[in-house]
Amino acid sequence: DPSNDVDFRVESNGNTHMLFVDAGNDRVGIGQSSPAAPLDVLGNVKFANSSSNFQADFVANNSAILNFTTGTSEGVILRSDKYLRLDTGGSTERIRVDSSGRLLIGHSSSVGDDNNLQLVGSTADGSSATFWRSSSDVGNPQLNFVKTRGSVGSPSIVSSGDVLGRIRFYGWDGSDSNSRAAEIEAEVDGTPGADDMPGRLVFSTTADGASTPTERLRIDSSGNVGLGTTSPTDHNGFTRIVDISGGGGGAVYCRTTTSTSNVAIFGQSGTDAYIVNKASGNIRFNVADAE
């Protein structure tokens, strides 16, 4: 009947609306007596292809939407032109992969430096990550930073001075969160080679009135510690444990296996005045190498 809306129904054993065409509303229901969408299926749906992978194409003006729902609570929403989104707990968005490939957890749009992984929340739990390992041994969870030159498919050796990893700390300054308050860097400290990766740690903080951090302390590949200096070195065969620059400077040296058995020197940088703590228990005060 070309001029009238005529419903069509197929009844099976135990289901009065095994297949139902709701002509008045342009809907088809499988197992549904009142389909709520152009295709409304009650029960599980199986897609199978024994010869190749199954592919389903959804095309609607290049912005197809695919919803998986439980009642009124949305589960997974796919917008082919915008994002892939996962909702739980009554249509509350939890995870989104946006059109730029960024993974956003707890937020629907990119924040900060537009990093590919972003965890955003308003509570400690909502903005924190846990790395948990349960094993009856001394093993531990860990966070790894790996740096190579070259490419992912063809990596090449790093060079002295390369930054292997960085932890940065930001705060909202009233206009944005681009200003760093402090950072910790791990860097290559020497020439690397096979099973040889010399490294140093650099700690930096930002002064009041500034927006970028300045190096304050470093631990080099020899174990020397520099406060306010980027080149903590040894001195006359002693290992310079702490090198302090600025305001006259100073240093702390250590030597444990020498003919004089000196174990520590507390000296003034750039002078010959120092205090020696002897292994014998004596403390010696020297000026211009004279006791």
JOVEN-V456161 format. One record per pair of residues at least 12 apart in sequence whose ideal C-beta (glycine too) atoms are under 7 Angstrom apart, sorted by the first residue. I is the first residue (numbers start at 1). J is the second residue. If there is no record, write none. Layout:
# JOVEN-V456161
i-><I I>
j-><J J>
This chain:
# JOVEN-V456161
i-><5 5 6 7 7 7 8 15 16 17 17 17 17 18 20 20 20 22 26 27 30 31 62 62 63 63 63 64 65 65 65 66 73 73 74 74 75 82 83 83 83 83 84 93 96 98 101 102 102 102 103 103 104 105 105 105 106 106 106 106 107 112 131 145 145 147 147 147 157 158 158 159 160 160 160 160 161 161 162 162 163 163 164 164 164 164 165 166 166 167 167 168 168 169 169 169 179 180 180 180 181 182 182 182 182 183 183 184 184 185 186 186 187 187 187 189 189 190 198 199 200 200 200 200 201 201 202 202 203 203 204 215 216 218 220 224 224 224 224 225 225 226 227 227 227 228 228 228 229 229 235 237 237 238 238 238 238 239 239 239 240 241 241 245 248 249 249 249 250 250 250 251 251 252 252 253 253 261 261 261 262 262 263 263 264 272 272 272 273 273 274>
j-><23 24 23 21 22 23 21 31 33 29 31 32 33 31 32 33 35 35 38 40 42 43 80 81 79 80 81 80 77 78 79 78 90 91 87 91 87 99 96 97 98 99 97 108 108 110 116 114 116 118 116 117 118 118 119 120 119 120 121 126 120 177 143 164 165 162 164 165 192 188 192 188 188 189 190 191 187 188 187 188 185 187 186 187 188 199 186 183 185 183 184 180 183 181 182 183 211 206 212 213 206 204 205 206 213 204 213 201 203 202 199 201 199 200 202 220 221 221 221 221 218 219 220 221 218 219 215 218 216 217 216 230 228 230 232 239 240 241 243 241 242 243 242 243 244 244 245 246 243 245 253 255 258 253 254 255 265 253 254 255 253 253 254 269 268 268 269 270 267 268 269 267 269 264 266 265 267 278 279 280 276 278 277 279 277 287 288 289 286 287 286>
